[in-house]
């Protein structure tokens, strides 16, 4: 990776916690930033590993396979991650707007339930929050991951369509979701 691409990727992680879509769009303007942190198109259309059951923050078992037939946005994040936090308002809006056809699943990679519940309430998260603490097997199945956030967009047919390594604006997610509806 070139120094410019590395610097551009690092700039994405320096976003203010209250970042806006406009600020994210500005950061994603250059081709180097896009190459370093934007979506990777999966031309092979690999089948998503949906054979996992995880606990949500309320202790309920959630089978990833139960969402096949809907568009799935699987977001790997953590409460301490500024860029992940910046994506949440857009995810909340997208879940409201496309509730019949889309399910967003927030997989917290290393937070305890004690941290997740107040965080979800504070940010008015309206989609399932899954506990990923101790579930490196799920991260490995969707990896490699060199950092978070990572978002995986899965089509109705259960195939991976896009993988975002790093932050992406709501408008980009919306374009990709609409293309799968």
Secondary structure, DSSP 8 states (H G I E B T S, - for coil): --HHHHHHHHHHHT--TT--HHHHHHHT-SHHHHHHHSEEE-TT--B-----EEEBTTS-EEEGGGGTTSEEEEEEE-TT-HHHHHHHHHHHHHHHHTTTTEEEEEEESS--HHHHHHHHHHTT--S-EEE-TT-HHHHHHH---SSS-EEEEE-TTSBEEEEEES---HHHHHHHHHHH-
